[in-house]
Amino acid sequence: MSYETVEVLRDGGVATLWMNRPEVHNAFNAQLIADLSAACRALDADASVRVVVLAGRGKSFSAGADLNWMKAAGEAGEAENFADAMKLAGMLRTLAEMSKPTIARVHGAALGGGMGLASACDICIAGERALFATSEVKFGIIPSAISPYVIRAIGERQAYRYFQTAERIDARRAAELGLAHEAVASDALDAKVKEVVDALLLGGPKSQSAAKELIRAVANRPLSDAVVEDTARRIASLRVTPEAREGLDAFLSKRPAAWVDN
């Protein structure tokens, strides 16, 4: 896979998707949005990829939208702006709905759309120098495309504050808010990401995908007969799969499951 603004590096079943516009702190433009969308689709379709790590080259994870690109968009008509916004929204959804585990490796700035990327990943690990913000109101706009993922990460109550104040959120505060799963020393960031990756590689690929679907099906829904029945059907259908049979047999036999890279 070859792209203009992103680089994909493989290490066995782990693919690291590097945003590669360091000269502008990996700010979004039309090309980066297109490349991220295409790379996520390709990695999701590749059965040999078990885990995807999203990272940024240079000093920042992603500083959000490229302001020159945003200025040009602002000078276009509403129809053109809607088309651009839909491409950004589509890219974030593609990332969020990948069937395999995703980890945001965040160092430096993760502002605006960068905070959206971190929120759209399943797991976020932040270095101590990471800085997050929904900074859009400072430019007279709103964090619209990223809002489903940021609100999912920090909750509605906190969103009321940070969507309006655009305050910077350091790594420690990000962990308190639930935006980052962990905040670690900068020199420990890669080790912590690897620790989480190693844990993920022990799980069954199909069960991890099913776990993501389960969360989307159950989250924010009231407990009802339909929800209870749906959860029962999901576990019943998985129990009879070859992956589940292999996992249970491996555990009882005290051996690694077939999907574990020995």
C-alpha positions as CSV (number, residue, x, y, z in Angstrom):
1,M,0.0,0.0,0.0
2,S,1.4,3.3,-1.0
3,Y,-0.1,6.7,-0.1
4,E,1.0,10.3,-0.5
5,T,0.4,11.5,3.1
6,V,0.4,8.3,5.2
7,E,2.8,5.4,5.7
8,V,1.9,1.9,6.7
9,L,4.4,-0.2,8.5
10,R,3.8,-3.9,9.3
11,D,5.2,-6.0,12.1
12,G,3.6,-9.4,11.9
13,G,-0.2,-8.9,12.6
14,V,0.3,-5.3,13.7
15,A,0.0,-2.4,11.2
16,T,1.1,1.1,12.3
17,L,-0.6,3.8,10.2
18,W,1.6,6.8,10.4
19,M,0.2,10.2,9.4
20,N,3.2,11.7,7.5
21,R,2.8,15.5,7.2
22,P,5.2,16.5,10.0
23,E,5.9,19.9,8.5
24,V,2.3,20.9,9.3
25,H,1.9,18.8,12.4
26,N,-0.1,16.2,10.4
27,A,-2.9,18.6,9.8
28,F,-5.8,17.4,7.7
29,N,-6.2,18.4,4.1
30,A,-8.2,16.6,1.4
31,Q,-5.3,14.3,0.5
32,L,-4.7,13.1,4.1
33,I,-8.4,12.5,4.6
34,A,-8.5,10.4,1.4
35,D,-5.4,8.5,2.3
36,L,-6.6,7.7,5.8
37,S,-9.9,6.5,4.5
38,A,-8.3,4.3,1.8
39,A,-5.7,2.9,4.3
40,C,-8.3,2.1,6.9
41,R,-10.4,0.2,4.3
42,A,-7.4,-1.7,3.0
43,L,-6.2,-2.7,6.5
44,D,-9.7,-3.7,7.6
45,A,-10.0,-6.0,4.5
46,D,-6.6,-7.6,5.2
47,A,-7.2,-10.7,7.3
48,S,-3.5,-10.9,8.3
49,V,-3.8,-7.6,10.1
50,R,-4.8,-8.1,13.7
51,V,-4.3,-4.7,15.3
52,V,-4.0,-1.2,13.8
53,V,-2.1,1.6,15.6
54,L,-2.6,5.2,14.4
55,A,0.3,7.5,15.0
56,G,1.8,10.8,13.7
57,R,5.3,11.6,12.4
58,G,7.1,14.6,13.8
59,K,6.2,16.6,16.9
60,S,2.5,16.1,16.8
61,F,-0.2,13.4,16.5
62,S,-2.4,15.7,14.5
63,A,-3.1,19.4,14.8
64,G,-6.5,19.1,13.2
65,A,-7.5,20.8,10.0
66,D,-4.9,22.5,7.8
67,L,-5.9,26.2,8.2
68,N,-5.1,27.1,4.6
69,W,-7.3,24.2,3.5
70,M,-10.0,25.4,5.9
71,K,-9.7,29.0,4.6
72,A,-10.1,27.8,1.0
73,A,-13.1,25.7,2.0
74,G,-14.7,28.8,3.7
75,E,-14.4,30.7,0.4
76,A,-16.3,28.0,-1.5
77,G,-20.1,27.5,-1.5
78,E,-22.1,25.6,1.0
79,A,-22.5,22.6,-1.4
80,E,-18.7,22.3,-1.7
81,N,-18.3,22.6,2.0
82,F,-20.8,19.9,2.6
83,A,-19.0,17.6,0.2
84,D,-15.7,18.2,2.0
85,A,-17.3,17.7,5.4
86,M,-18.8,14.4,4.4
87,K,-15.4,13.2,3.3
88,L,-14.0,14.0,6.8
89,A,-17.0,12.5,8.5
90,G,-16.8,9.4,6.3
91,M,-13.1,8.9,7.2
92,L,-13.8,9.1,10.9
93,R,-16.6,6.6,10.6
94,T,-14.4,4.2,8.6
95,L,-11.8,4.4,11.4
96,A,-14.4,4.0,14.2
97,E,-16.1,1.1,12.5
98,M,-13.1,-1.0,11.7
99,S,-13.7,-4.6,12.6
100,K,-10.3,-5.0,14.3
101,P,-8.8,-3.3,17.4
102,T,-7.5,0.2,16.8
103,I,-5.1,2.2,19.1
104,A,-4.3,5.9,19.0
105,R,-0.6,6.5,19.9
106,V,-0.8,10.2,20.9
107,H,2.1,12.4,21.4
108,G,2.2,16.2,21.1
109,A,-0.8,18.0,19.8
110,A,-4.1,16.2,19.1
111,L,-6.3,19.2,18.4
112,G,-9.7,19.5,16.7
113,G,-9.8,16.7,14.1
114,G,-6.8,15.1,15.8
115,M,-8.8,14.8,19.0
116,G,-11.5,13.3,16.8
117,L,-9.1,10.6,15.5
118,A,-8.0,9.7,19.0
119,S,-11.6,9.4,20.1
120,A,-12.6,7.3,17.1
121,C,-10.0,4.7,17.9
122,D,-11.0,2.0,20.3
123,I,-8.1,2.7,22.6
124,C,-6.0,5.8,23.2
125,I,-2.6,5.8,24.9
126,A,-1.2,9.3,25.5
127,G,2.3,10.5,26.2
128,E,2.8,13.0,29.0
129,R,3.3,15.8,26.5
130,A,0.1,15.1,24.6
131,L,-2.4,18.0,24.4
132,F,-6.0,17.7,23.3
133,A,-8.6,20.3,22.5
134,T,-11.8,20.8,20.6
135,S,-10.5,24.2,19.4
136,E,-13.0,24.8,16.6
137,V,-14.9,27.7,18.3
138,K,-11.8,29.8,18.2
139,F,-12.1,29.8,14.4
140,G,-15.9,30.4,14.4
141,I,-16.8,26.8,13.7
142,I,-17.9,23.7,15.7
143,P,-16.4,20.2,16.3
144,S,-19.2,18.8,14.3
145,A,-17.8,15.8,12.4
146,I,-15.8,14.6,15.4
147,S,-18.6,15.1,17.9
148,P,-20.0,11.5,17.9
149,Y,-16.7,10.1,18.8
150,V,-15.6,12.8,21.3
151,I,-18.9,12.7,23.1
152,R,-18.7,8.9,23.2
153,A,-15.3,9.3,24.8
154,I,-15.8,12.1,27.4
155,G,-19.6,12.2,27.8
156,E,-22.2,14.9,27.2
157,R,-21.5,16.9,30.3
158,Q,-17.8,17.4,29.7
159,A,-18.5,18.1,26.0
160,Y,-20.6,21.1,27.0
161,R,-17.5,22.6,28.7
162,Y,-14.8,21.7,26.2
163,F,-16.7,22.3,23.0
164,Q,-17.4,25.9,24.1
165,T,-14.2,26.8,26.0
166,A,-11.7,25.1,23.6
167,E,-9.4,24.7,26.6
168,R,-6.3,22.6,26.2
169,I,-6.5,19.2,27.9
170,D,-3.3,17.7,29.1
171,A,-2.6,13.9,29.2
172,R,-3.4,13.5,32.8
173,R,-6.7,15.3,32.4
174,A,-7.5,13.3,29.3
175,A,-7.1,10.1,31.3
176,E,-9.4,11.5,34.0
177,L,-12.0,12.3,31.3
178,G,-11.8,8.9,29.7
179,L,-10.5,10.3,26.5
180,A,-7.1,8.6,27.0
181,H,-7.1,5.1,28.5
182,E,-3.7,5.8,30.0
183,A,-1.3,8.7,30.2
184,V,2.4,7.6,30.5
185,A,5.8,9.2,30.4
186,S,6.9,10.1,26.9
187,D,9.7,7.6,26.9
188,A,7.3,4.9,28.0
189,L,4.7,5.5,25.2
190,D,5.8,2.9,22.8
191,A,6.3,0.3,25.5
192,K,2.7,0.9,26.8
193,V,1.3,0.7,23.3
194,K,3.2,-2.6,22.8
195,E,1.8,-3.9,26.1
196,V,-1.7,-3.2,24.9
197,V,-1.0,-4.7,21.5
198,D,0.3,-7.8,23.0
199,A,-2.8,-8.2,25.1
200,L,-5.0,-7.7,22.0
201,L,-3.1,-10.4,20.1
202,L,-4.1,-13.0,22.7
203,G,-7.8,-12.5,21.8
204,G,-9.7,-14.2,19.0
205,P,-10.0,-12.0,16.0
206,K,-13.7,-12.8,15.3
207,S,-14.6,-12.4,19.0
208,Q,-12.9,-9.0,19.1
209,S,-14.9,-7.9,16.1
210,A,-18.1,-9.3,17.7
211,A,-17.2,-7.5,20.9
212,K,-17.1,-4.1,19.1
213,E,-20.4,-4.8,17.5
214,L,-21.8,-5.8,20.9
215,I,-20.8,-2.5,22.4
216,R,-22.5,-0.5,19.6
217,A,-25.6,-2.6,19.9
218,V,-25.9,-2.3,23.7
219,A,-24.5,1.1,24.6
220,N,-27.0,3.9,25.6
221,R,-30.0,1.6,25.2
222,P,-32.4,0.9,28.1
223,L,-32.4,-2.6,29.4
224,S,-35.3,-4.3,27.7
225,D,-36.4,-7.8,26.6
226,A,-35.1,-7.0,23.1
227,V,-31.7,-6.1,24.4
228,V,-31.5,-9.2,26.7
229,E,-32.6,-11.5,23.8
230,D,-30.1,-9.9,21.5
231,T,-27.2,-10.4,23.9
232,A,-28.2,-14.1,24.3
233,R,-28.4,-14.6,20.6
234,R,-24.9,-13.1,20.1
235,I,-23.2,-15.4,22.6
236,A,-25.1,-18.4,21.4
237,S,-24.1,-17.8,17.8
238,L,-20.4,-17.4,18.8
239,R,-20.2,-20.4,21.0
240,V,-20.7,-22.8,18.0
241,T,-18.0,-21.1,15.9
242,P,-14.6,-22.8,15.2
243,E,-12.8,-19.9,16.9
244,A,-14.8,-20.4,20.1
245,R,-14.2,-24.1,20.1
246,E,-10.5,-23.6,19.5
247,G,-10.3,-21.0,22.3
248,L,-12.0,-23.2,24.8
249,D,-10.0,-26.3,23.8
250,A,-6.7,-24.3,24.0
251,F,-7.6,-23.1,27.5
252,L,-8.5,-26.5,28.8
253,S,-5.5,-28.0,27.2
254,K,-3.3,-25.3,28.6
255,R,-1.8,-24.4,25.3
256,P,-1.9,-21.1,23.2
257,A,-4.8,-20.7,20.9
258,A,-4.2,-21.1,17.2
259,W,-4.4,-17.4,16.5
260,V,-1.6,-16.6,19.0
261,D,1.7,-16.0,17.3
262,N,4.1,-18.3,19.3
